[in-house]
Amino acid sequence: MESNAVLLESKSSPINLLNEMHQLRLLGHLCDVTVSVEYQGVRAEFVAHKAVLAATSKFFKEVFLNEKGMDGPRTNVFLNEVQVADFASFLEFVYTARVEVEEDRVQRMLEIAEKLKCLDLSETCFQLKKQMLESVLLELQNFSESQTSEEESTAQPSVLLEPKAVAEAGQADCALDPSGSPAARPSNRMAPEPPAAKPKEKM
């Protein structure tokens, strides 16, 4: 009797693997590549693992697969026109799948991702830039709406004052009316000439 196959899957294994590789790199253990980065006279060297760089960057994959022979115990790769801080952030990202950078460096991280052909970093930068753009557009929309509501609120009091002005005008009529009674007011305004005018018409 055949037994059914079951799936053994670890959700934490990929994270644990990345964390362990990251720790090995920080300690310099089992590293087999040194990447020298230079930009405008500033130079730094980073040790890493070929397998991690090749798995995350097509640029490094092509370099390592095409190398003819080992220079020694460790391969050396030279990168020009890449800032030291940016490559350090790139390494942290490929080893941990996350990195914290300033907003104004996101574009530079996208550029280094494209230079080194790192698809994961490119997609992450694109998503972040999209979120930042949406956030700016939302702020602009909220600002324009608040400006519109302020303009409307400043325009509304003048509209509200109109009935008040009519009421004040009515009170002024009351003040001119000697009788002061509400019933007499309409008769004062609307009543025709007294009957004494009729004899004039006959004459």
C-alpha positions as CSV (number, residue, x, y, z in Angstrom):
1,M,0.0,0.0,0.0
2,E,1.4,3.4,-1.1
3,S,1.5,6.2,1.4
4,N,0.4,9.7,0.3
5,A,3.1,12.3,-0.2
6,V,3.2,15.2,2.2
7,L,4.8,18.5,1.9
8,L,7.4,19.6,4.4
9,E,7.8,23.4,4.0
10,S,9.5,25.9,6.3
11,K,8.3,29.4,6.3
12,S,11.3,30.6,8.4
13,S,14.0,28.8,6.5
14,P,14.5,31.5,3.8
15,I,14.8,34.2,6.4
16,N,17.1,32.1,8.6
17,L,19.3,31.4,5.5
18,L,19.6,35.1,4.7
19,N,20.3,36.0,8.3
20,E,23.0,33.4,8.6
21,M,24.7,34.4,5.3
22,H,24.5,38.0,6.4
23,Q,26.3,37.1,9.7
24,L,28.9,35.2,7.8
25,R,29.6,38.2,5.6
26,L,29.8,40.6,8.5
27,L,32.3,38.3,10.2
28,G,34.2,37.7,6.9
29,H,33.7,33.9,7.1
30,L,33.7,31.9,3.9
31,C,33.8,35.0,1.7
32,D,35.2,34.3,-1.7
33,V,34.9,37.7,-3.5
34,T,36.2,41.2,-2.7
35,V,34.4,44.1,-4.4
36,S,36.4,47.3,-4.7
37,V,34.2,50.4,-5.2
38,E,35.5,53.8,-6.2
39,Y,33.7,57.1,-6.8
40,Q,35.4,60.5,-7.1
41,G,38.5,59.4,-5.2
42,V,36.5,57.6,-2.4
43,R,37.4,53.9,-2.3
44,A,36.2,51.0,-0.2
45,E,36.4,47.2,-0.3
46,F,33.6,44.8,0.6
47,V,33.9,41.1,1.1
48,A,31.0,38.9,0.1
49,H,29.9,35.5,-1.2
50,K,29.8,34.8,-4.9
51,A,26.8,32.6,-4.6
52,V,24.7,35.3,-3.0
53,L,25.8,38.0,-5.4
54,A,25.3,35.7,-8.4
55,A,21.8,34.7,-7.2
56,T,20.7,38.3,-6.7
57,S,22.6,40.2,-9.5
58,K,22.8,39.2,-13.2
59,F,25.9,41.5,-13.5
60,F,27.8,39.5,-10.9
61,K,26.5,36.2,-12.2
62,E,27.9,37.0,-15.7
63,V,31.3,38.1,-14.1
64,F,31.7,35.0,-12.0
65,L,30.6,32.5,-14.8
66,N,32.9,34.1,-17.3
67,E,36.0,34.3,-15.2
68,K,38.8,32.1,-16.6
69,G,40.7,31.4,-13.4
70,M,40.9,32.4,-9.8
71,D,43.1,35.3,-9.0
72,G,43.8,33.6,-5.7
73,P,41.7,32.4,-2.8
74,R,39.4,35.3,-3.4
75,T,38.1,36.9,-6.6
76,N,38.5,40.7,-7.0
77,V,35.8,42.8,-8.8
78,F,36.3,46.5,-9.5
79,L,33.3,48.8,-9.7
80,N,33.7,52.4,-10.9
81,E,31.2,55.2,-10.6
82,V,29.4,53.6,-7.7
83,Q,29.2,55.4,-4.4
84,V,30.5,53.6,-1.4
85,A,27.3,54.2,0.6
86,D,25.1,53.0,-2.2
87,F,27.0,49.7,-2.6
88,A,26.9,49.1,1.1
89,S,23.1,49.6,1.0
90,F,23.0,47.3,-2.0
91,L,24.9,44.5,-0.2
92,E,22.6,44.9,2.9
93,F,19.6,44.6,0.7
94,V,20.7,41.4,-1.1
95,Y,21.7,39.8,2.1
96,T,18.6,40.8,4.2
97,A,15.9,41.8,1.6
98,R,15.6,45.1,3.3
99,V,17.6,48.3,3.7
100,E,16.8,51.8,5.1
101,V,17.9,54.8,2.9
102,E,17.1,58.5,2.8
103,E,14.3,59.5,0.4
104,D,16.7,61.4,-1.9
105,R,18.8,58.2,-2.3
106,V,16.0,56.1,-3.7
107,Q,16.7,57.2,-7.2
108,R,20.4,56.4,-6.8
109,M,19.5,52.9,-5.4
110,L,17.3,52.4,-8.5
111,E,20.3,53.3,-10.7
112,I,22.7,50.9,-9.0
113,A,20.0,48.2,-9.2
114,E,19.8,48.7,-12.9
115,K,23.6,48.9,-13.3
116,L,24.1,45.6,-11.3
117,K,20.9,44.0,-12.9
118,C,19.3,43.3,-9.5
119,L,15.6,42.8,-10.3
120,D,14.4,42.6,-6.7
121,L,16.0,45.9,-5.8
122,S,14.7,47.6,-9.0
123,E,11.1,46.5,-8.3
124,T,11.4,47.6,-4.6
125,C,12.6,51.0,-5.7
126,F,9.9,51.4,-8.3
127,Q,7.2,50.5,-5.7
128,L,8.6,52.9,-3.2
129,K,8.8,55.7,-5.8
130,K,5.2,55.0,-6.7
131,Q,4.1,55.3,-3.1
132,M,6.1,58.5,-2.6
133,L,4.5,60.0,-5.7
134,E,1.0,59.0,-4.6
135,S,1.7,60.5,-1.2
136,V,2.7,63.8,-2.8
137,L,-0.3,63.8,-5.1
138,L,-2.6,63.1,-2.1
139,E,-1.0,66.0,-0.1
140,L,-1.5,68.3,-3.1
141,Q,-5.1,67.2,-3.4
142,N,-5.8,67.7,0.3
143,F,-4.1,71.2,0.1
144,S,-6.2,72.3,-2.9
145,E,-9.4,71.0,-1.2
146,S,-8.5,72.9,2.0
147,Q,-7.8,76.0,-0.1
148,T,-11.2,75.7,-1.8
149,S,-13.0,75.2,1.4
150,E,-11.3,78.2,2.9
151,E,-12.4,80.3,-0.1
152,E,-15.9,79.0,0.2
153,S,-16.0,79.8,4.0
154,T,-14.8,83.3,3.4
155,A,-17.5,83.8,0.6
156,Q,-20.4,82.4,2.7
157,P,-20.6,85.1,5.4
158,S,-21.4,87.7,2.7
159,V,-24.2,85.5,1.5
160,L,-25.4,85.0,5.1
161,L,-25.3,88.8,5.7
162,E,-27.9,89.5,3.0
163,P,-31.0,88.3,5.0
164,K,-29.6,90.1,8.0
165,A,-29.3,93.3,5.9
166,V,-32.9,92.8,4.8
167,A,-34.0,92.4,8.4
168,E,-32.1,95.6,9.4
169,A,-33.7,97.4,6.5
170,G,-37.1,96.3,7.8
171,Q,-36.2,97.6,11.3
172,A,-35.3,100.9,9.8
173,D,-38.8,101.0,8.2
174,C,-40.3,100.3,11.6
175,A,-38.3,103.2,13.1
176,L,-39.7,105.6,10.4
177,D,-43.3,104.4,11.0
178,P,-44.9,106.6,13.6
179,S,-47.6,104.1,14.5
180,G,-45.0,101.4,15.3
181,S,-47.6,98.6,14.9
182,P,-46.9,95.8,12.4
183,A,-50.4,96.1,11.0
184,A,-50.0,99.7,10.2
185,R,-46.7,99.2,8.4
186,P,-48.0,97.6,5.3
187,S,-50.8,100.0,5.0
188,N,-48.4,102.9,5.2
189,R,-46.4,101.5,2.3
190,M,-49.1,100.1,0.2
191,A,-52.2,102.4,0.8
192,P,-53.2,104.7,-2.1
193,E,-53.8,108.4,-1.7
194,P,-56.5,109.3,0.8
195,P,-60.2,109.6,-0.5
196,A,-59.8,113.4,-0.6
197,A,-58.1,113.0,-4.0
198,K,-61.4,111.9,-5.6
199,P,-63.1,115.3,-5.7
200,K,-60.0,116.7,-7.5
201,E,-60.5,114.2,-10.2
202,K,-64.1,115.2,-10.6
203,M,-63.2,118.9,-10.9
